[in-house]
Amino acid sequence: MLYAIINSKESQAIQMKAFGIQSYGPPSVIQEYTKDEPIPKDNQVKIKVSAFAINPYDASMRRGNFQDQRALKFPYILGSDLVGKIVEVGTAVNDYQIGDFVINHRASGAYSEYVTATTAKIMPLPAGLDLAQAASLPTPGIAAYNAWHAFANIQSNDVIGIVGVGGAVGSLIAQIAHAAGHRVIGVAKGRHQELAKELQVDQFIAYDQLPEEETWQHQADVVFNTIFAGSDQHLSEQLVKENGQLVFFTGVPDDLNLPNVDTVAVGFRKDLKDADVFAFWSDFLAEHPLQLAVQQTFPFEQEAIVKAHELIESHHQGKLVVWVN
């Protein structure tokens, strides 16, 4: 009889749609899957996903760039960042309730109609924050916060340089720096000049239209190089002061030769917790509007998600977001 009851429950499982991969490869390997809706544990909530972001990290996982450090178990559902509404809470959850909208950062599985998450991996949706921006915040928000608070050594009067200020991480660091009262020098392509004004960057340098005068060189005490793979044609090296600090997000370049400059590589540390980051951004957004550009949104369909992955491998501007519900 017990066997029959168990099988009856399994047969009644509600199914949902999700997108992932069965093997490493180009965007075309992304497939649609039908999965059982997840059931929350006592310390979890169940979230109906409203939107999720497509990040460069997702593309790296799809390509297999990290398979030596993190081999995937296939099929693998992609995605780390989402926003959605709580539709069920575990028995041990007291600080959230059904109907709350939350932002969620997770190791995988965001490309889904429903997910479960512990309360340490979610934050309440800040009042007035656009859902597309909310879905886009977790990964770059974590990177920007950790780089600023846990890796860089910033003094109160430091001038801050940001190479790649037009990107998600760079723009968030600019907002943190400005709110803390620092002078900010932003470097990006000339097309990002208007965004730099919105970010209240004190000095903008277009790297595709460098000024003939070299007065901008060696002006920043701390320079954040947010360019993918750190390939910025040595602009960070030119911007940083002697005895200053260079902060990289994808490892320190092998050809860097600045004996009087401190170099730091932002990376994973077990002591860094999402809950601390979410608390910071909750407080920050209660006092400051968020500037986080969303370039394009897509429907929750295989063809559209493949297209978004193709776009993220090009020189796109802004975040890419998929609407689910």
C-alpha positions as a LaTeX table, in Angstrom:
\begin{tabular}{lrrr}
\hline
Residue & $x$ (\AA) & $y$ (\AA) & $z$ (\AA) \\
\hline
Met1 & 0.00 & 0.00 & 0.00 \\
Leu2 & 2.81 & 2.42 & 0.87 \\
Tyr3 & 4.41 & 1.71 & $-2.51$ \\
Ala4 & 1.15 & 2.61 & $-4.26$ \\
Ile5 & 0.82 & 5.87 & $-2.30$ \\
Ile6 & 4.36 & 6.96 & $-3.15$ \\
Asn7 & 3.82 & 6.28 & $-6.85$ \\
Ser8 & 0.54 & 8.18 & $-6.71$ \\
Lys9 & 2.30 & 11.27 & $-5.34$ \\
Glu10 & 5.00 & 11.02 & $-7.98$ \\
Ser11 & 2.42 & 10.76 & $-10.75$ \\
Gln12 & 0.78 & 13.98 & $-9.51$ \\
Ala13 & 4.00 & 16.00 & $-9.60$ \\
Ile14 & 3.48 & 19.33 & $-11.35$ \\
Gln15 & 5.90 & 19.97 & $-14.16$ \\
Met16 & 7.59 & 23.13 & $-15.38$ \\
Lys17 & 9.81 & 24.36 & $-18.20$ \\
Ala18 & 13.53 & 25.09 & $-17.87$ \\
Phe19 & 16.50 & 25.66 & $-20.17$ \\
Gly20 & 19.97 & 24.18 & $-19.96$ \\
Ile21 & 22.62 & 22.09 & $-21.67$ \\
Gln22 & 23.42 & 18.41 & $-22.17$ \\
Ser23 & 26.99 & 19.11 & $-23.28$ \\
Tyr24 & 29.47 & 21.97 & $-23.55$ \\
Gly25 & 29.41 & 24.02 & $-26.71$ \\
Pro26 & 28.11 & 27.07 & $-28.58$ \\
Pro27 & 24.75 & 28.75 & $-27.86$ \\
Ser28 & 22.98 & 26.18 & $-30.06$ \\
Val29 & 23.50 & 23.46 & $-27.40$ \\
Ile30 & 20.88 & 25.13 & $-25.15$ \\
Gln31 & 17.81 & 22.90 & $-24.88$ \\
Glu32 & 14.36 & 23.06 & $-23.34$ \\
Tyr33 & 13.64 & 20.63 & $-20.49$ \\
Thr34 & 10.53 & 19.55 & $-18.65$ \\
Lys35 & 11.16 & 19.12 & $-14.91$ \\
Asp36 & 9.15 & 18.61 & $-11.76$ \\
Glu37 & 8.46 & 21.81 & $-9.89$ \\
Pro38 & 10.78 & 21.95 & $-6.84$ \\
Ile39 & 9.44 & 21.45 & $-3.33$ \\
Pro40 & 10.89 & 23.77 & $-0.66$ \\
Lys41 & 12.65 & 22.33 & 2.38 \\
Asp42 & 11.91 & 23.66 & 5.86 \\
Asn43 & 14.43 & 26.51 & 5.50 \\
Gln44 & 13.56 & 27.39 & 1.90 \\
Val45 & 11.04 & 29.37 & $-0.09$ \\
Lys46 & 9.59 & 28.48 & $-3.48$ \\
Ile47 & 9.80 & 31.31 & $-6.02$ \\
Lys48 & 7.75 & 31.77 & $-9.18$ \\
Val49 & 10.36 & 33.34 & $-11.44$ \\
Ser50 & 9.37 & 36.65 & $-13.04$ \\
Ala51 & 12.64 & 37.31 & $-14.88$ \\
Phe52 & 16.24 & 36.14 & $-14.95$ \\
Ala53 & 19.45 & 37.69 & $-16.25$ \\
Ile54 & 21.84 & 36.16 & $-18.76$ \\
Asn55 & 25.42 & 36.73 & $-17.61$ \\
Pro56 & 28.85 & 36.23 & $-19.17$ \\
Tyr57 & 29.33 & 33.60 & $-16.45$ \\
Asp58 & 26.43 & 31.59 & $-17.92$ \\
Ala59 & 28.14 & 31.61 & $-21.31$ \\
Ser60 & 31.42 & 30.52 & $-19.72$ \\
Met61 & 29.67 & 27.58 & $-18.03$ \\
Arg62 & 28.03 & 26.62 & $-21.33$ \\
Arg63 & 31.36 & 26.72 & $-23.16$ \\
Gly64 & 33.03 & 24.59 & $-20.47$ \\
Asn65 & 35.58 & 27.23 & $-19.49$ \\
Phe66 & 35.48 & 26.13 & $-15.85$ \\
Gln67 & 35.15 & 22.37 & $-16.29$ \\
Asp68 & 38.53 & 21.74 & $-14.63$ \\
Gln69 & 37.40 & 23.61 & $-11.52$ \\
Arg70 & 33.70 & 22.74 & $-11.66$ \\
Ala71 & 32.69 & 19.79 & $-13.80$ \\
Leu72 & 28.98 & 19.93 & $-14.55$ \\
Lys73 & 26.48 & 17.15 & $-14.09$ \\
Phe74 & 24.27 & 17.01 & $-17.19$ \\
Pro75 & 21.63 & 18.00 & $-17.91$ \\
Tyr76 & 22.63 & 21.31 & $-16.34$ \\
Ile77 & 20.10 & 24.13 & $-15.94$ \\
Leu78 & 21.79 & 27.49 & $-16.49$ \\
Gly79 & 21.46 & 30.76 & $-14.62$ \\
Ser80 & 22.43 & 32.49 & $-11.39$ \\
Asp81 & 20.33 & 35.68 & $-11.09$ \\
Leu82 & 16.56 & 36.10 & $-10.90$ \\
Val83 & 13.65 & 37.98 & $-9.41$ \\
Gly84 & 10.28 & 36.49 & $-8.59$ \\
Lys85 & 7.37 & 36.04 & $-6.19$ \\
Ile86 & 7.31 & 33.64 & $-3.24$ \\
Val87 & 4.50 & 31.12 & $-3.65$ \\
Glu88 & 5.39 & 28.74 & $-0.82$ \\
Val89 & 7.46 & 28.93 & 2.38 \\
Gly90 & 9.10 & 26.21 & 4.45 \\
Thr91 & 8.03 & 25.59 & 8.01 \\
Ala92 & 11.19 & 27.18 & 9.45 \\
Val93 & 10.92 & 30.42 & 7.42 \\
Asn94 & 9.63 & 33.35 & 9.47 \\
Asp95 & 10.99 & 36.48 & 7.76 \\
Tyr96 & 9.31 & 35.99 & 4.36 \\
Gln97 & 5.75 & 35.19 & 3.36 \\
Ile98 & 3.77 & 34.16 & 0.32 \\
Gly99 & 3.39 & 37.06 & $-2.09$ \\
Asp100 & 6.74 & 38.71 & $-1.31$ \\
Phe101 & 8.87 & 39.61 & $-4.32$ \\
Val102 & 12.53 & 38.71 & $-3.87$ \\
Ile103 & 15.87 & 38.75 & $-5.68$ \\
Asn104 & 17.75 & 35.44 & $-5.70$ \\
His105 & 21.40 & 34.58 & $-6.36$ \\
Arg106 & 22.11 & 30.89 & $-6.89$ \\
Ala107 & 24.76 & 28.50 & $-8.22$ \\
Ser108 & 22.56 & 27.36 & $-11.12$ \\
Gly109 & 18.99 & 26.79 & $-12.23$ \\
Ala110 & 17.68 & 30.33 & $-12.75$ \\
Tyr111 & 16.49 & 29.57 & $-16.29$ \\
Ser112 & 13.34 & 28.00 & $-14.83$ \\
Glu113 & 9.70 & 28.76 & $-14.11$ \\
Tyr114 & 10.13 & 27.92 & $-10.42$ \\
Val115 & 13.08 & 27.60 & $-8.04$ \\
Thr116 & 13.64 & 27.04 & $-4.34$ \\
Ala117 & 16.15 & 29.00 & $-2.27$ \\
Thr118 & 17.28 & 29.45 & 1.32 \\
Thr119 & 16.67 & 32.83 & 2.91 \\
Ala120 & 20.46 & 33.46 & 2.93 \\
Lys121 & 20.33 & 33.58 & $-0.88$ \\
Ile122 & 17.46 & 36.05 & $-1.30$ \\
Met123 & 16.72 & 39.68 & $-0.56$ \\
Pro124 & 13.42 & 41.59 & $-0.60$ \\
Leu125 & 12.76 & 43.51 & $-3.80$ \\
Pro126 & 13.61 & 47.15 & $-2.98$ \\
Ala127 & 10.69 & 49.54 & $-3.37$ \\
Gly128 & 10.57 & 51.12 & $-6.81$ \\
Leu129 & 13.24 & 48.89 & $-8.36$ \\
Asp130 & 12.41 & 47.76 & $-11.88$ \\
Leu131 & 12.07 & 43.97 & $-12.17$ \\
Ala132 & 14.53 & 43.79 & $-15.08$ \\
Gln133 & 17.13 & 45.70 & $-13.06$ \\
Ala134 & 16.40 & 43.53 & $-10.04$ \\
Ala135 & 17.04 & 40.36 & $-12.04$ \\
Ser136 & 20.31 & 41.89 & $-13.26$ \\
Leu137 & 21.70 & 42.92 & $-9.87$ \\
Pro138 & 23.01 & 39.81 & $-8.04$ \\
Thr139 & 26.17 & 38.71 & $-9.89$ \\
Pro140 & 27.55 & 42.18 & $-10.74$ \\
Gly141 & 26.35 & 43.51 & $-7.39$ \\
Ile142 & 28.24 & 40.79 & $-5.54$ \\
Ala143 & 31.38 & 41.34 & $-7.65$ \\
Ala144 & 31.30 & 45.11 & $-7.13$ \\
Tyr145 & 30.65 & 44.88 & $-3.39$ \\
Asn146 & 33.32 & 42.26 & $-2.74$ \\
Ala147 & 35.92 & 44.09 & $-4.83$ \\
Trp148 & 35.30 & 47.33 & $-2.96$ \\
His149 & 34.89 & 46.04 & 0.58 \\
Ala150 & 36.90 & 42.80 & 0.71 \\
Phe151 & 39.77 & 43.09 & $-1.78$ \\
Ala152 & 40.69 & 46.74 & $-2.42$ \\
Asn153 & 42.40 & 48.84 & 0.24 \\
Ile154 & 40.65 & 52.18 & $-0.10$ \\
Gln155 & 41.41 & 55.28 & 1.94 \\
Ser156 & 38.95 & 58.13 & 2.46 \\
Asn157 & 40.59 & 60.61 & 0.06 \\
Asp158 & 41.54 & 58.15 & $-2.69$ \\
Val159 & 40.78 & 58.94 & $-6.30$ \\
Ile160 & 39.06 & 55.93 & $-7.87$ \\
Gly161 & 39.65 & 54.86 & $-11.47$ \\
Ile162 & 37.29 & 52.43 & $-13.20$ \\
Val163 & 38.24 & 50.91 & $-16.55$ \\
Gly164 & 35.03 & 49.57 & $-18.04$ \\
Val165 & 32.73 & 52.02 & $-16.25$ \\
Gly166 & 30.07 & 51.37 & $-18.89$ \\
Gly167 & 29.65 & 47.73 & $-17.85$ \\
Ala168 & 27.47 & 46.39 & $-15.05$ \\
Val169 & 30.26 & 45.85 & $-12.49$ \\
Gly170 & 32.04 & 49.08 & $-13.39$ \\
Ser171 & 28.87 & 51.15 & $-13.16$ \\
Leu172 & 28.02 & 49.69 & $-9.74$ \\
Ile173 & 31.52 & 50.41 & $-8.41$ \\
Ala174 & 31.14 & 53.97 & $-9.67$ \\
Gln175 & 27.90 & 54.33 & $-7.71$ \\
Ile176 & 29.48 & 52.92 & $-4.55$ \\
Ala177 & 32.48 & 55.24 & $-4.93$ \\
His178 & 30.39 & 58.34 & $-5.60$ \\
Ala179 & 28.11 & 57.65 & $-2.65$ \\
Ala180 & 31.21 & 57.33 & $-0.43$ \\
Gly181 & 32.45 & 60.76 & $-1.55$ \\
His182 & 35.34 & 59.75 & $-3.82$ \\
Arg183 & 36.45 & 61.47 & $-7.00$ \\
Val184 & 35.82 & 58.99 & $-9.83$ \\
Ile185 & 37.60 & 58.70 & $-13.17$ \\
Gly186 & 35.71 & 56.46 & $-15.58$ \\
Val187 & 37.17 & 54.86 & $-18.70$ \\
Ala188 & 35.00 & 53.29 & $-21.41$ \\
Lys189 & 34.14 & 53.58 & $-25.09$ \\
Gly190 & 32.95 & 57.00 & $-26.17$ \\
Arg191 & 29.37 & 55.73 & $-26.57$ \\
His192 & 29.18 & 55.41 & $-22.76$ \\
Gln193 & 29.71 & 59.12 & $-22.10$ \\
Glu194 & 26.03 & 59.80 & $-21.35$ \\
Leu195 & 25.92 & 56.87 & $-18.94$ \\
Ala196 & 29.02 & 58.22 & $-17.21$ \\
Lys197 & 27.18 & 61.52 & $-16.69$ \\
Glu198 & 24.23 & 59.69 & $-15.17$ \\
Leu199 & 26.66 & 57.88 & $-12.86$ \\
Gln200 & 28.07 & 61.30 & $-11.87$ \\
Val201 & 31.59 & 60.28 & $-12.87$ \\
Asp202 & 33.88 & 63.27 & $-12.28$ \\
Gln203 & 36.07 & 62.67 & $-15.32$ \\
Phe204 & 35.28 & 60.48 & $-18.31$ \\
Ile205 & 37.96 & 59.15 & $-20.66$ \\
Ala206 & 36.92 & 57.54 & $-23.94$ \\
Tyr207 & 39.52 & 54.89 & $-24.69$ \\
Asp208 & 38.66 & 54.98 & $-28.37$ \\
Gln209 & 39.21 & 58.77 & $-28.39$ \\
Leu210 & 42.06 & 59.29 & $-25.96$ \\
Pro211 & 42.96 & 62.94 & $-25.38$ \\
Glu212 & 46.28 & 64.06 & $-26.82$ \\
Glu213 & 47.28 & 65.53 & $-23.46$ \\
Glu214 & 48.47 & 62.88 & $-21.06$ \\
Thr215 & 47.31 & 64.76 & $-17.97$ \\
Trp216 & 44.84 & 61.93 & $-17.20$ \\
Gln217 & 47.66 & 59.47 & $-16.61$ \\
His218 & 48.71 & 58.40 & $-13.10$ \\
Gln219 & 45.78 & 60.19 & $-11.46$ \\
Ala220 & 44.01 & 57.36 & $-9.57$ \\
Asp221 & 45.02 & 55.84 & $-6.25$ \\
Val222 & 42.94 & 52.69 & $-6.84$ \\
Val223 & 42.02 & 51.43 & $-10.31$ \\
Phe224 & 39.40 & 48.73 & $-10.89$ \\
Asn225 & 39.91 & 46.93 & $-14.19$ \\
Thr226 & 36.51 & 45.40 & $-14.93$ \\
Ile227 & 37.29 & 44.50 & $-18.56$ \\
Phe228 & 36.84 & 40.79 & $-19.34$ \\
Ala229 & 40.23 & 39.05 & $-19.11$ \\
Gly230 & 41.77 & 42.38 & $-18.08$ \\
Ser231 & 42.59 & 43.23 & $-21.72$ \\
Asp232 & 42.44 & 47.03 & $-21.65$ \\
Gln233 & 45.47 & 47.94 & $-23.77$ \\
His234 & 47.34 & 48.84 & $-20.57$ \\
Leu235 & 45.00 & 51.73 & $-19.72$ \\
Ser236 & 44.84 & 50.64 & $-16.07$ \\
Glu237 & 48.62 & 50.82 & $-15.86$ \\
Gln238 & 48.58 & 54.32 & $-17.29$ \\
Leu239 & 45.81 & 55.51 & $-14.99$ \\
Val240 & 47.15 & 54.26 & $-11.64$ \\
Lys241 & 49.48 & 56.39 & $-9.53$ \\
Glu242 & 52.86 & 55.16 & $-8.37$ \\
Asn243 & 52.37 & 53.22 & $-5.12$ \\
Gly244 & 48.70 & 52.86 & $-6.05$ \\
Gln245 & 46.60 & 49.73 & $-6.39$ \\
Leu246 & 45.26 & 47.81 & $-9.39$ \\
Val247 & 42.26 & 45.54 & $-8.84$ \\
Phe248 & 41.54 & 42.85 & $-11.46$ \\
Phe249 & 38.49 & 40.59 & $-11.76$ \\
Thr250 & 39.87 & 37.81 & $-13.96$ \\
Gly251 & 43.42 & 37.45 & $-12.67$ \\
Val252 & 46.45 & 39.71 & $-12.90$ \\
Pro253 & 47.81 & 39.85 & $-16.50$ \\
Asp254 & 51.09 & 38.01 & $-17.03$ \\
Asp255 & 52.66 & 40.95 & $-18.86$ \\
Leu256 & 52.03 & 43.45 & $-16.07$ \\
Asn257 & 55.26 & 45.13 & $-14.94$ \\
Leu258 & 54.61 & 47.77 & $-12.29$ \\
Pro259 & 56.97 & 47.15 & $-9.36$ \\
Asn260 & 55.63 & 50.10 & $-7.37$ \\
Val261 & 51.95 & 49.24 & $-7.72$ \\
Asp262 & 50.03 & 46.76 & $-5.59$ \\
Thr263 & 47.98 & 44.27 & $-7.63$ \\
Val264 & 44.94 & 42.41 & $-6.36$ \\
Ala265 & 42.91 & 39.66 & $-8.03$ \\
Val266 & 39.26 & 39.47 & $-6.98$ \\
Gly267 & 38.21 & 35.86 & $-6.52$ \\
Phe268 & 36.20 & 33.38 & $-4.51$ \\
Arg269 & 36.56 & 33.39 & $-0.72$ \\
Lys270 & 34.58 & 31.19 & 1.65 \\
Asp271 & 34.21 & 34.00 & 4.18 \\
Leu272 & 32.28 & 36.20 & 1.73 \\
Lys273 & 28.53 & 35.70 & 2.09 \\
Asp274 & 25.68 & 36.72 & $-0.20$ \\
Ala275 & 23.68 & 37.83 & 2.84 \\
Asp276 & 26.21 & 40.58 & 3.60 \\
Val277 & 26.07 & 41.81 & 0.00 \\
Phe278 & 22.28 & 41.80 & $-0.05$ \\
Ala279 & 22.16 & 43.75 & 3.21 \\
Phe280 & 24.48 & 46.37 & 1.71 \\
Trp281 & 22.45 & 46.78 & $-1.48$ \\
Ser282 & 19.16 & 46.89 & 0.44 \\
Asp283 & 20.51 & 49.81 & 2.50 \\
Phe284 & 22.13 & 51.46 & $-0.52$ \\
Leu285 & 18.98 & 51.31 & $-2.65$ \\
Ala286 & 16.90 & 52.74 & 0.17 \\
Glu287 & 18.88 & 55.99 & $-0.28$ \\
His288 & 20.08 & 55.96 & $-3.91$ \\
Pro289 & 18.43 & 55.15 & $-7.27$ \\
Leu290 & 20.06 & 52.28 & $-9.11$ \\
Gln291 & 21.79 & 52.90 & $-12.44$ \\
Leu292 & 22.01 & 49.51 & $-14.16$ \\
Ala293 & 21.32 & 49.53 & $-17.88$ \\
Val294 & 19.23 & 46.72 & $-19.38$ \\
Gln295 & 19.98 & 46.49 & $-23.09$ \\
Gln296 & 17.36 & 44.01 & $-24.22$ \\
Thr297 & 14.69 & 41.65 & $-22.92$ \\
Phe298 & 13.65 & 38.29 & $-24.37$ \\
Pro299 & 10.71 & 35.87 & $-24.08$ \\
Phe300 & 11.05 & 32.56 & $-22.22$ \\
Glu301 & 11.67 & 30.53 & $-25.36$ \\
Gln302 & 14.56 & 28.39 & $-26.59$ \\
Glu303 & 15.23 & 30.41 & $-29.74$ \\
Ala304 & 15.27 & 33.67 & $-27.80$ \\
Ile305 & 17.62 & 32.37 & $-25.12$ \\
Val306 & 20.00 & 31.03 & $-27.77$ \\
Lys307 & 19.91 & 34.47 & $-29.43$ \\
Ala308 & 20.68 & 36.14 & $-26.09$ \\
His309 & 23.70 & 33.86 & $-25.61$ \\
Glu310 & 24.90 & 34.76 & $-29.08$ \\
Leu311 & 24.53 & 38.44 & $-28.23$ \\
Ile312 & 26.38 & 38.15 & $-24.93$ \\
Glu313 & 29.42 & 36.84 & $-26.78$ \\
Ser314 & 29.49 & 39.99 & $-28.91$ \\
His315 & 30.30 & 43.54 & $-27.79$ \\
His316 & 26.84 & 44.26 & $-26.40$ \\
Gln317 & 25.83 & 47.07 & $-24.07$ \\
Gly318 & 23.86 & 46.58 & $-20.88$ \\
Lys319 & 22.25 & 43.57 & $-19.29$ \\
Leu320 & 20.19 & 40.90 & $-21.04$ \\
Val321 & 17.01 & 39.75 & $-19.29$ \\
Val322 & 14.46 & 37.00 & $-20.01$ \\
Trp323 & 10.83 & 37.46 & $-18.92$ \\
Val324 & 9.27 & 34.27 & $-17.56$ \\
Asn325 & 5.97 & 35.13 & $-15.87$ \\
\hline
\end{tabular}
